Amino acid sequence: MRELPRTFEFHAPVLHLEEGLINHYLPLPGDVADALAAAKVRRVVAILNGRTHRRAVMNRADGTRMLILGEPLLRDIGARAGDMVEVRLQADPDPDRVEICEEFLEVLEQDAAAAARFYSMTPGMQRSLALYVNTAKREATRITRSLELARKLRTHTLAGDRKAKEE
């Protein structure tokens, strides 16, 4: 990944996707998308309405690029569909970083088999699994999800594991 020559600043509307599971996104201006693609940047630090979030740059079927916005992020930045968002982007200096809540870390420390499998996965897969635990509001729910996820990691019963066995 090459270093970006600058931080990109622009305004973008929160748009709603009609297809798939993704609901809201910010389209990236063509020049920004081209510069990110040329620098092989896939993850960015995005300052949206003054709030910092790490995001992946995603491709759309029509060739444009976007940042996906979930409901919690929209609440955090005080925006909804149709609103304009102030955006500052720069390449993520630690693109493989995975945020893992304390409860899940504790469970992984106690379950060597689950931890070995989890840490052997790609950062993207780790992020996806950790998000399932991290998004729970209550500590008790994070603990329950952590234990459930560790069991599935250990016993190879994640949704993707079932697909692999069927093939």
C-alpha positions as a Markdown table, in Angstrom:
| # | Residue | x | y | z |
|---|---|---|---|---|
| 1 | Met | 0.0 | 0.0 | 0.0 |
| 2 | Arg | 1.4 | 3.4 | -1.0 |
| 3 | Glu | 1.0 | 6.4 | 1.2 |
| 4 | Leu | -1.8 | 8.7 | 0.1 |
| 5 | Pro | -0.5 | 12.2 | -0.8 |
| 6 | Arg | -3.1 | 13.9 | 1.3 |
| 7 | Thr | -6.3 | 13.7 | 3.4 |
| 8 | Phe | -9.4 | 13.9 | 1.3 |
| 9 | Glu | -12.1 | 16.2 | 2.4 |
| 10 | Phe | -15.6 | 16.4 | 0.8 |
| 11 | His | -19.3 | 16.3 | 1.6 |
| 12 | Ala | -21.4 | 13.3 | 0.6 |
| 13 | Pro | -25.0 | 12.3 | 1.0 |
| 14 | Val | -26.2 | 9.4 | 3.0 |
| 15 | Leu | -27.8 | 7.2 | 0.4 |
| 16 | His | -30.0 | 4.1 | 0.8 |
| 17 | Leu | -29.4 | 0.9 | -1.1 |
| 18 | Glu | -32.4 | -1.0 | -2.3 |
| 19 | Glu | -30.7 | -4.3 | -2.8 |
| 20 | Gly | -28.9 | -6.7 | -0.4 |
| 21 | Leu | -28.5 | -6.4 | 3.4 |
| 22 | Ile | -26.7 | -3.1 | 3.4 |
| 23 | Asn | -29.0 | -0.2 | 4.1 |
| 24 | His | -27.0 | 3.1 | 4.0 |
| 25 | Tyr | -23.8 | 4.2 | 2.5 |
| 26 | Leu | -21.7 | 7.2 | 1.5 |
| 27 | Pro | -20.6 | 7.4 | -2.2 |
| 28 | Leu | -17.0 | 8.4 | -2.8 |
| 29 | Pro | -16.3 | 11.1 | -5.4 |
| 30 | Gly | -14.7 | 9.7 | -8.5 |
| 31 | Asp | -11.3 | 11.4 | -7.9 |
| 32 | Val | -11.2 | 10.1 | -4.3 |
| 33 | Ala | -12.1 | 6.6 | -5.4 |
| 34 | Asp | -9.5 | 6.6 | -8.1 |
| 35 | Ala | -6.8 | 7.8 | -5.8 |
| 36 | Leu | -7.6 | 5.2 | -3.2 |
| 37 | Ala | -7.7 | 2.5 | -5.8 |
| 38 | Ala | -4.4 | 3.6 | -7.3 |
| 39 | Ala | -2.8 | 3.5 | -3.8 |
| 40 | Lys | -4.3 | 0.1 | -3.2 |
| 41 | Val | -6.1 | 1.4 | -0.1 |
| 42 | Arg | -8.9 | -0.8 | 1.1 |
| 43 | Arg | -9.4 | 0.5 | 4.6 |
| 44 | Val | -9.6 | 4.1 | 5.7 |
| 45 | Val | -9.9 | 6.2 | 8.8 |
| 46 | Ala | -13.0 | 8.3 | 8.2 |
| 47 | Ile | -13.9 | 11.4 | 10.1 |
| 48 | Leu | -17.6 | 11.7 | 9.6 |
| 49 | Asn | -19.2 | 14.9 | 11.0 |
| 50 | Gly | -16.3 | 15.1 | 13.4 |
| 51 | Arg | -16.5 | 11.4 | 14.6 |
| 52 | Thr | -13.7 | 9.0 | 13.8 |
| 53 | His | -14.6 | 5.5 | 12.4 |
| 54 | Arg | -12.5 | 2.9 | 10.7 |
| 55 | Arg | -14.2 | 1.7 | 7.5 |
| 56 | Ala | -13.6 | -0.5 | 4.5 |
| 57 | Val | -13.8 | 1.0 | 1.0 |
| 58 | Met | -16.4 | -1.2 | -0.8 |
| 59 | Asn | -17.0 | -1.6 | -4.5 |
| 60 | Arg | -20.5 | -1.3 | -6.0 |
| 61 | Ala | -21.7 | -3.3 | -9.0 |
| 62 | Asp | -21.8 | -0.2 | -11.1 |
| 63 | Gly | -18.0 | 0.4 | -10.5 |
| 64 | Thr | -18.4 | 3.2 | -7.9 |
| 65 | Arg | -16.9 | 3.0 | -4.5 |
| 66 | Met | -18.6 | 3.6 | -1.1 |
| 67 | Leu | -18.4 | 3.5 | 2.7 |
| 68 | Ile | -21.1 | 1.4 | 4.4 |
| 69 | Leu | -22.9 | 3.0 | 7.3 |
| 70 | Gly | -24.8 | 1.0 | 9.9 |
| 71 | Glu | -27.5 | 2.3 | 12.1 |
| 72 | Pro | -25.1 | 2.7 | 15.2 |
| 73 | Leu | -22.7 | 4.7 | 13.1 |
| 74 | Leu | -25.5 | 6.9 | 11.7 |
| 75 | Arg | -26.7 | 7.6 | 15.2 |
| 76 | Asp | -23.1 | 8.4 | 16.3 |
| 77 | Ile | -22.6 | 11.0 | 13.5 |
| 78 | Gly | -26.2 | 12.4 | 13.8 |
| 79 | Ala | -27.2 | 11.6 | 10.3 |
| 80 | Arg | -29.9 | 9.7 | 8.4 |
| 81 | Ala | -30.8 | 9.0 | 4.7 |
| 82 | Gly | -30.6 | 12.1 | 2.6 |
| 83 | Asp | -28.4 | 14.1 | 5.0 |
| 84 | Met | -25.1 | 15.5 | 3.8 |
| 85 | Val | -22.1 | 14.4 | 5.8 |
| 86 | Glu | -18.8 | 16.1 | 6.2 |
| 87 | Val | -16.1 | 13.6 | 5.3 |
| 88 | Arg | -12.3 | 13.5 | 5.9 |
| 89 | Leu | -10.5 | 10.3 | 4.7 |
| 90 | Gln | -7.0 | 9.0 | 5.0 |
| 91 | Ala | -5.4 | 5.6 | 4.6 |
| 92 | Asp | -5.7 | 3.5 | 7.7 |
| 93 | Pro | -2.2 | 3.2 | 9.1 |
| 94 | Asp | -3.2 | -0.2 | 10.7 |
| 95 | Pro | -5.5 | -1.8 | 8.2 |
| 96 | Asp | -5.4 | -5.2 | 9.9 |
| 97 | Arg | -6.5 | -3.9 | 13.2 |
| 98 | Val | -9.4 | -5.8 | 14.8 |
| 99 | Glu | -11.4 | -4.3 | 17.6 |
| 100 | Ile | -12.2 | -7.0 | 20.1 |
| 101 | Cys | -14.3 | -6.3 | 23.2 |
| 102 | Glu | -13.0 | -7.3 | 26.7 |
| 103 | Glu | -15.5 | -10.1 | 27.1 |
| 104 | Phe | -14.5 | -11.9 | 23.9 |
| 105 | Leu | -10.8 | -11.4 | 24.7 |
| 106 | Glu | -11.3 | -13.0 | 28.0 |
| 107 | Val | -13.1 | -16.0 | 26.5 |
| 108 | Leu | -10.4 | -16.4 | 23.9 |
| 109 | Glu | -7.7 | -16.4 | 26.6 |
| 110 | Gln | -9.5 | -19.3 | 28.3 |
| 111 | Asp | -10.2 | -21.4 | 25.1 |
| 112 | Ala | -7.0 | -22.2 | 23.3 |
| 113 | Ala | -8.6 | -24.1 | 20.5 |
| 114 | Ala | -11.1 | -21.2 | 19.7 |
| 115 | Ala | -8.3 | -18.7 | 20.0 |
| 116 | Ala | -6.0 | -20.6 | 17.6 |
| 117 | Arg | -8.7 | -20.8 | 15.0 |
| 118 | Phe | -9.8 | -17.2 | 15.5 |
| 119 | Tyr | -6.3 | -15.8 | 15.1 |
| 120 | Ser | -5.6 | -18.0 | 12.1 |
| 121 | Met | -8.4 | -16.2 | 10.2 |
| 122 | Thr | -8.0 | -13.2 | 8.0 |
| 123 | Pro | -8.4 | -9.8 | 9.7 |
| 124 | Gly | -11.6 | -9.3 | 7.7 |
| 125 | Met | -13.1 | -12.5 | 9.0 |
| 126 | Gln | -11.9 | -11.7 | 12.5 |
| 127 | Arg | -13.6 | -8.2 | 12.3 |
| 128 | Ser | -16.8 | -9.8 | 11.1 |
| 129 | Leu | -16.9 | -12.3 | 14.0 |
| 130 | Ala | -15.8 | -9.7 | 16.6 |
| 131 | Leu | -18.5 | -7.3 | 15.4 |
| 132 | Tyr | -21.2 | -9.9 | 16.3 |
| 133 | Val | -20.0 | -9.7 | 19.9 |
| 134 | Asn | -19.0 | -6.0 | 20.0 |
| 135 | Thr | -22.4 | -4.7 | 18.9 |
| 136 | Ala | -24.2 | -6.2 | 21.9 |
| 137 | Lys | -25.2 | -3.3 | 24.3 |
| 138 | Arg | -25.3 | -5.4 | 27.5 |
| 139 | Glu | -22.3 | -7.0 | 29.1 |
| 140 | Ala | -24.3 | -10.2 | 29.7 |
| 141 | Thr | -25.1 | -10.4 | 26.0 |
| 142 | Arg | -21.5 | -9.9 | 25.0 |
| 143 | Ile | -20.5 | -12.7 | 27.4 |
| 144 | Thr | -23.2 | -15.0 | 26.0 |
| 145 | Arg | -22.2 | -14.2 | 22.4 |
| 146 | Ser | -18.5 | -14.7 | 23.2 |
| 147 | Leu | -19.1 | -18.1 | 24.7 |
| 148 | Glu | -21.3 | -19.1 | 21.7 |
| 149 | Leu | -18.8 | -17.9 | 19.2 |
| 150 | Ala | -15.9 | -19.7 | 20.9 |
| 151 | Arg | -17.9 | -22.9 | 20.9 |
| 152 | Lys | -18.6 | -22.6 | 17.2 |
| 153 | Leu | -14.9 | -21.7 | 16.5 |
| 154 | Arg | -13.8 | -24.7 | 18.5 |
| 155 | Thr | -16.3 | -27.2 | 17.0 |
| 156 | His | -16.1 | -25.8 | 13.4 |
| 157 | Thr | -19.8 | -25.0 | 13.4 |
| 158 | Leu | -19.8 | -21.5 | 12.1 |
| 159 | Ala | -22.2 | -20.8 | 9.2 |
| 160 | Gly | -19.3 | -21.0 | 6.7 |
| 161 | Asp | -18.1 | -24.3 | 8.1 |
| 162 | Arg | -21.5 | -25.9 | 7.3 |
| 163 | Lys | -21.2 | -24.7 | 3.7 |
| 164 | Ala | -17.7 | -26.1 | 3.4 |
| 165 | Lys | -18.9 | -29.6 | 4.6 |
| 166 | Glu | -21.8 | -29.6 | 2.2 |
| 167 | Glu | -19.5 | -29.1 | -0.9 |
